[in-house]
Amino acid sequence: MWTERDATPKLFRMQQVLLALGKRMRELRAKQRFSQEAFADHCGLHRVAVGLIENGKRVPSLRTLLTISTGFGVTLSDLLRGVDKGIPAKKR
């Protein structure tokens, strides 16, 4: 059974990953000197969607992650590199 007590740690870990992904995207954007809007146009994504992902407020689909990685000219693995750093492993 999924209860609030059980959900909190899972949601916390997911939020940490989403925030780390957003940070990684901002780093890559800055390195390539893209504004958020220019990058969104470059990728064919909506500016608001990119902003929500960068702020950890939207969970991107695999297709969107592939679109973003292609836009940066990196592999999906490179895009996701380090986003799980500092996240405690799930206890069994």
Chimera marker file (.cmm) of the C-alpha trace (Angstrom):
<marker_set name="trace">
<marker id="1" x="0.000" y="0.000" z="0.000" r="1" g="1" b="0" radius="0.5"/>
<marker id="2" x="1.296" y="3.461" z="-0.920" r="1" g="1" b="0" radius="0.5"/>
<marker id="3" x="0.806" y="5.888" z="1.945" r="1" g="1" b="0" radius="0.5"/>
<marker id="4" x="1.943" y="9.445" z="2.551" r="1" g="1" b="0" radius="0.5"/>
<marker id="5" x="4.562" y="8.164" z="4.943" r="1" g="1" b="0" radius="0.5"/>
<marker id="6" x="5.955" y="5.876" z="2.236" r="1" g="1" b="0" radius="0.5"/>
<marker id="7" x="5.701" y="8.512" z="-0.503" r="1" g="1" b="0" radius="0.5"/>
<marker id="8" x="7.678" y="11.301" z="1.158" r="1" g="1" b="0" radius="0.5"/>
<marker id="9" x="11.169" y="9.805" z="0.802" r="1" g="1" b="0" radius="0.5"/>
<marker id="10" x="10.458" y="8.762" z="-2.798" r="1" g="1" b="0" radius="0.5"/>
<marker id="11" x="9.208" y="12.220" z="-3.719" r="1" g="1" b="0" radius="0.5"/>
<marker id="12" x="12.156" y="13.845" z="-1.995" r="1" g="1" b="0" radius="0.5"/>
<marker id="13" x="14.645" y="11.711" z="-3.978" r="1" g="1" b="0" radius="0.5"/>
<marker id="14" x="12.800" y="12.417" z="-7.224" r="1" g="1" b="0" radius="0.5"/>
<marker id="15" x="12.794" y="16.154" z="-6.540" r="1" g="1" b="0" radius="0.5"/>
<marker id="16" x="16.541" y="16.078" z="-5.886" r="1" g="1" b="0" radius="0.5"/>
<marker id="17" x="17.120" y="14.323" z="-9.214" r="1" g="1" b="0" radius="0.5"/>
<marker id="18" x="14.892" y="16.808" z="-11.057" r="1" g="1" b="0" radius="0.5"/>
<marker id="19" x="16.700" y="19.774" z="-9.507" r="1" g="1" b="0" radius="0.5"/>
<marker id="20" x="20.083" y="18.255" z="-10.400" r="1" g="1" b="0" radius="0.5"/>
<marker id="21" x="18.898" y="17.714" z="-13.977" r="1" g="1" b="0" radius="0.5"/>
<marker id="22" x="17.839" y="21.346" z="-14.178" r="1" g="1" b="0" radius="0.5"/>
<marker id="23" x="21.220" y="22.459" z="-12.891" r="1" g="1" b="0" radius="0.5"/>
<marker id="24" x="22.970" y="20.263" z="-15.451" r="1" g="1" b="0" radius="0.5"/>
<marker id="25" x="20.841" y="21.741" z="-18.243" r="1" g="1" b="0" radius="0.5"/>
<marker id="26" x="21.637" y="25.302" z="-17.135" r="1" g="1" b="0" radius="0.5"/>
<marker id="27" x="25.353" y="24.448" z="-17.059" r="1" g="1" b="0" radius="0.5"/>
<marker id="28" x="25.242" y="23.048" z="-20.589" r="1" g="1" b="0" radius="0.5"/>
<marker id="29" x="23.196" y="26.011" z="-21.812" r="1" g="1" b="0" radius="0.5"/>
<marker id="30" x="25.662" y="28.486" z="-20.306" r="1" g="1" b="0" radius="0.5"/>
<marker id="31" x="28.616" y="26.596" z="-21.775" r="1" g="1" b="0" radius="0.5"/>
<marker id="32" x="27.036" y="26.801" z="-25.237" r="1" g="1" b="0" radius="0.5"/>
<marker id="33" x="25.831" y="30.379" z="-24.648" r="1" g="1" b="0" radius="0.5"/>
<marker id="34" x="22.167" y="29.643" z="-25.237" r="1" g="1" b="0" radius="0.5"/>
<marker id="35" x="19.436" y="31.655" z="-23.606" r="1" g="1" b="0" radius="0.5"/>
<marker id="36" x="16.586" y="29.518" z="-22.358" r="1" g="1" b="0" radius="0.5"/>
<marker id="37" x="14.378" y="30.748" z="-25.190" r="1" g="1" b="0" radius="0.5"/>
<marker id="38" x="17.059" y="30.244" z="-27.860" r="1" g="1" b="0" radius="0.5"/>
<marker id="39" x="17.735" y="26.715" z="-26.637" r="1" g="1" b="0" radius="0.5"/>
<marker id="40" x="14.029" y="25.875" z="-26.628" r="1" g="1" b="0" radius="0.5"/>
<marker id="41" x="13.714" y="27.148" z="-30.207" r="1" g="1" b="0" radius="0.5"/>
<marker id="42" x="16.836" y="25.222" z="-31.202" r="1" g="1" b="0" radius="0.5"/>
<marker id="43" x="15.353" y="21.987" z="-29.818" r="1" g="1" b="0" radius="0.5"/>
<marker id="44" x="11.779" y="22.527" z="-30.942" r="1" g="1" b="0" radius="0.5"/>
<marker id="45" x="10.512" y="22.678" z="-27.365" r="1" g="1" b="0" radius="0.5"/>
<marker id="46" x="8.387" y="25.366" z="-25.762" r="1" g="1" b="0" radius="0.5"/>
<marker id="47" x="10.291" y="27.934" z="-23.700" r="1" g="1" b="0" radius="0.5"/>
<marker id="48" x="7.983" y="27.388" z="-20.721" r="1" g="1" b="0" radius="0.5"/>
<marker id="49" x="8.567" y="23.620" z="-20.837" r="1" g="1" b="0" radius="0.5"/>
<marker id="50" x="12.331" y="24.117" z="-20.754" r="1" g="1" b="0" radius="0.5"/>
<marker id="51" x="11.957" y="26.537" z="-17.840" r="1" g="1" b="0" radius="0.5"/>
<marker id="52" x="9.785" y="24.117" z="-15.885" r="1" g="1" b="0" radius="0.5"/>
<marker id="53" x="12.244" y="21.269" z="-16.419" r="1" g="1" b="0" radius="0.5"/>
<marker id="54" x="15.192" y="23.469" z="-15.400" r="1" g="1" b="0" radius="0.5"/>
<marker id="55" x="13.358" y="24.463" z="-12.216" r="1" g="1" b="0" radius="0.5"/>
<marker id="56" x="12.509" y="20.873" z="-11.296" r="1" g="1" b="0" radius="0.5"/>
<marker id="57" x="8.782" y="21.423" z="-11.731" r="1" g="1" b="0" radius="0.5"/>
<marker id="58" x="8.206" y="19.058" z="-14.633" r="1" g="1" b="0" radius="0.5"/>
<marker id="59" x="9.220" y="15.450" z="-15.117" r="1" g="1" b="0" radius="0.5"/>
<marker id="60" x="10.471" y="15.170" z="-18.697" r="1" g="1" b="0" radius="0.5"/>
<marker id="61" x="9.619" y="12.132" z="-20.785" r="1" g="1" b="0" radius="0.5"/>
<marker id="62" x="12.356" y="10.013" z="-22.290" r="1" g="1" b="0" radius="0.5"/>
<marker id="63" x="11.556" y="11.540" z="-25.676" r="1" g="1" b="0" radius="0.5"/>
<marker id="64" x="12.000" y="15.043" z="-24.249" r="1" g="1" b="0" radius="0.5"/>
<marker id="65" x="15.288" y="14.070" z="-22.607" r="1" g="1" b="0" radius="0.5"/>
<marker id="66" x="16.520" y="12.724" z="-25.948" r="1" g="1" b="0" radius="0.5"/>
<marker id="67" x="15.439" y="15.965" z="-27.657" r="1" g="1" b="0" radius="0.5"/>
<marker id="68" x="17.313" y="17.999" z="-25.047" r="1" g="1" b="0" radius="0.5"/>
<marker id="69" x="20.473" y="15.882" z="-25.278" r="1" g="1" b="0" radius="0.5"/>
<marker id="70" x="20.411" y="16.125" z="-29.073" r="1" g="1" b="0" radius="0.5"/>
<marker id="71" x="19.977" y="19.897" z="-28.787" r="1" g="1" b="0" radius="0.5"/>
<marker id="72" x="23.100" y="20.087" z="-26.657" r="1" g="1" b="0" radius="0.5"/>
<marker id="73" x="24.967" y="17.706" z="-28.961" r="1" g="1" b="0" radius="0.5"/>
<marker id="74" x="25.610" y="15.239" z="-26.137" r="1" g="1" b="0" radius="0.5"/>
<marker id="75" x="24.497" y="11.708" z="-25.447" r="1" g="1" b="0" radius="0.5"/>
<marker id="76" x="21.651" y="11.050" z="-23.054" r="1" g="1" b="0" radius="0.5"/>
<marker id="77" x="24.227" y="9.559" z="-20.678" r="1" g="1" b="0" radius="0.5"/>
<marker id="78" x="26.216" y="12.802" z="-20.766" r="1" g="1" b="0" radius="0.5"/>
<marker id="79" x="23.083" y="14.849" z="-20.096" r="1" g="1" b="0" radius="0.5"/>
<marker id="80" x="22.222" y="12.729" z="-17.053" r="1" g="1" b="0" radius="0.5"/>
<marker id="81" x="25.803" y="12.459" z="-15.785" r="1" g="1" b="0" radius="0.5"/>
<marker id="82" x="25.923" y="13.218" z="-12.073" r="1" g="1" b="0" radius="0.5"/>
<marker id="83" x="22.235" y="13.977" z="-11.552" r="1" g="1" b="0" radius="0.5"/>
<marker id="84" x="21.951" y="11.168" z="-9.020" r="1" g="1" b="0" radius="0.5"/>
<marker id="85" x="25.080" y="12.226" z="-7.121" r="1" g="1" b="0" radius="0.5"/>
<marker id="86" x="24.431" y="12.697" z="-3.438" r="1" g="1" b="0" radius="0.5"/>
<marker id="87" x="21.120" y="10.825" z="-3.551" r="1" g="1" b="0" radius="0.5"/>
<marker id="88" x="21.159" y="8.088" z="-0.937" r="1" g="1" b="0" radius="0.5"/>
<marker id="89" x="20.672" y="4.591" z="-2.299" r="1" g="1" b="0" radius="0.5"/>
<marker id="90" x="17.316" y="3.012" z="-1.587" r="1" g="1" b="0" radius="0.5"/>
<marker id="91" x="17.408" y="0.710" z="1.403" r="1" g="1" b="0" radius="0.5"/>
<marker id="92" x="15.909" y="-2.723" z="0.970" r="1" g="1" b="0" radius="0.5"/>
<link id1="1" id2="2" r="1" g="1" b="0" radius="0.2"/>
<link id1="2" id2="3" r="1" g="1" b="0" radius="0.2"/>
<link id1="3" id2="4" r="1" g="1" b="0" radius="0.2"/>
<link id1="4" id2="5" r="1" g="1" b="0" radius="0.2"/>
<link id1="5" id2="6" r="1" g="1" b="0" radius="0.2"/>
<link id1="6" id2="7" r="1" g="1" b="0" radius="0.2"/>
<link id1="7" id2="8" r="1" g="1" b="0" radius="0.2"/>
<link id1="8" id2="9" r="1" g="1" b="0" radius="0.2"/>
<link id1="9" id2="10" r="1" g="1" b="0" radius="0.2"/>
<link id1="10" id2="11" r="1" g="1" b="0" radius="0.2"/>
<link id1="11" id2="12" r="1" g="1" b="0" radius="0.2"/>
<link id1="12" id2="13" r="1" g="1" b="0" radius="0.2"/>
<link id1="13" id2="14" r="1" g="1" b="0" radius="0.2"/>
<link id1="14" id2="15" r="1" g="1" b="0" radius="0.2"/>
<link id1="15" id2="16" r="1" g="1" b="0" radius="0.2"/>
<link id1="16" id2="17" r="1" g="1" b="0" radius="0.2"/>
<link id1="17" id2="18" r="1" g="1" b="0" radius="0.2"/>
<link id1="18" id2="19" r="1" g="1" b="0" radius="0.2"/>
<link id1="19" id2="20" r="1" g="1" b="0" radius="0.2"/>
<link id1="20" id2="21" r="1" g="1" b="0" radius="0.2"/>
<link id1="21" id2="22" r="1" g="1" b="0" radius="0.2"/>
<link id1="22" id2="23" r="1" g="1" b="0" radius="0.2"/>
<link id1="23" id2="24" r="1" g="1" b="0" radius="0.2"/>
<link id1="24" id2="25" r="1" g="1" b="0" radius="0.2"/>
<link id1="25" id2="26" r="1" g="1" b="0" radius="0.2"/>
<link id1="26" id2="27" r="1" g="1" b="0" radius="0.2"/>
<link id1="27" id2="28" r="1" g="1" b="0" radius="0.2"/>
<link id1="28" id2="29" r="1" g="1" b="0" radius="0.2"/>
<link id1="29" id2="30" r="1" g="1" b="0" radius="0.2"/>
<link id1="30" id2="31" r="1" g="1" b="0" radius="0.2"/>
<link id1="31" id2="32" r="1" g="1" b="0" radius="0.2"/>
<link id1="32" id2="33" r="1" g="1" b="0" radius="0.2"/>
<link id1="33" id2="34" r="1" g="1" b="0" radius="0.2"/>
<link id1="34" id2="35" r="1" g="1" b="0" radius="0.2"/>
<link id1="35" id2="36" r="1" g="1" b="0" radius="0.2"/>
<link id1="36" id2="37" r="1" g="1" b="0" radius="0.2"/>
<link id1="37" id2="38" r="1" g="1" b="0" radius="0.2"/>
<link id1="38" id2="39" r="1" g="1" b="0" radius="0.2"/>
<link id1="39" id2="40" r="1" g="1" b="0" radius="0.2"/>
<link id1="40" id2="41" r="1" g="1" b="0" radius="0.2"/>
<link id1="41" id2="42" r="1" g="1" b="0" radius="0.2"/>
<link id1="42" id2="43" r="1" g="1" b="0" radius="0.2"/>
<link id1="43" id2="44" r="1" g="1" b="0" radius="0.2"/>
<link id1="44" id2="45" r="1" g="1" b="0" radius="0.2"/>
<link id1="45" id2="46" r="1" g="1" b="0" radius="0.2"/>
<link id1="46" id2="47" r="1" g="1" b="0" radius="0.2"/>
<link id1="47" id2="48" r="1" g="1" b="0" radius="0.2"/>
<link id1="48" id2="49" r="1" g="1" b="0" radius="0.2"/>
<link id1="49" id2="50" r="1" g="1" b="0" radius="0.2"/>
<link id1="50" id2="51" r="1" g="1" b="0" radius="0.2"/>
<link id1="51" id2="52" r="1" g="1" b="0" radius="0.2"/>
<link id1="52" id2="53" r="1" g="1" b="0" radius="0.2"/>
<link id1="53" id2="54" r="1" g="1" b="0" radius="0.2"/>
<link id1="54" id2="55" r="1" g="1" b="0" radius="0.2"/>
<link id1="55" id2="56" r="1" g="1" b="0" radius="0.2"/>
<link id1="56" id2="57" r="1" g="1" b="0" radius="0.2"/>
<link id1="57" id2="58" r="1" g="1" b="0" radius="0.2"/>
<link id1="58" id2="59" r="1" g="1" b="0" radius="0.2"/>
<link id1="59" id2="60" r="1" g="1" b="0" radius="0.2"/>
<link id1="60" id2="61" r="1" g="1" b="0" radius="0.2"/>
<link id1="61" id2="62" r="1" g="1" b="0" radius="0.2"/>
<link id1="62" id2="63" r="1" g="1" b="0" radius="0.2"/>
<link id1="63" id2="64" r="1" g="1" b="0" radius="0.2"/>
<link id1="64" id2="65" r="1" g="1" b="0" radius="0.2"/>
<link id1="65" id2="66" r="1" g="1" b="0" radius="0.2"/>
<link id1="66" id2="67" r="1" g="1" b="0" radius="0.2"/>
<link id1="67" id2="68" r="1" g="1" b="0" radius="0.2"/>
<link id1="68" id2="69" r="1" g="1" b="0" radius="0.2"/>
<link id1="69" id2="70" r="1" g="1" b="0" radius="0.2"/>
<link id1="70" id2="71" r="1" g="1" b="0" radius="0.2"/>
<link id1="71" id2="72" r="1" g="1" b="0" radius="0.2"/>
<link id1="72" id2="73" r="1" g="1" b="0" radius="0.2"/>
<link id1="73" id2="74" r="1" g="1" b="0" radius="0.2"/>
<link id1="74" id2="75" r="1" g="1" b="0" radius="0.2"/>
<link id1="75" id2="76" r="1" g="1" b="0" radius="0.2"/>
<link id1="76" id2="77" r="1" g="1" b="0" radius="0.2"/>
<link id1="77" id2="78" r="1" g="1" b="0" radius="0.2"/>
<link id1="78" id2="79" r="1" g="1" b="0" radius="0.2"/>
<link id1="79" id2="80" r="1" g="1" b="0" radius="0.2"/>
<link id1="80" id2="81" r="1" g="1" b="0" radius="0.2"/>
<link id1="81" id2="82" r="1" g="1" b="0" radius="0.2"/>
<link id1="82" id2="83" r="1" g="1" b="0" radius="0.2"/>
<link id1="83" id2="84" r="1" g="1" b="0" radius="0.2"/>
<link id1="84" id2="85" r="1" g="1" b="0" radius="0.2"/>
<link id1="85" id2="86" r="1" g="1" b="0" radius="0.2"/>
<link id1="86" id2="87" r="1" g="1" b="0" radius="0.2"/>
<link id1="87" id2="88" r="1" g="1" b="0" radius="0.2"/>
<link id1="88" id2="89" r="1" g="1" b="0" radius="0.2"/>
<link id1="89" id2="90" r="1" g="1" b="0" radius="0.2"/>
<link id1="90" id2="91" r="1" g="1" b="0" radius="0.2"/>
<link id1="91" id2="92" r="1" g="1" b="0" radius="0.2"/>
</marker_set>
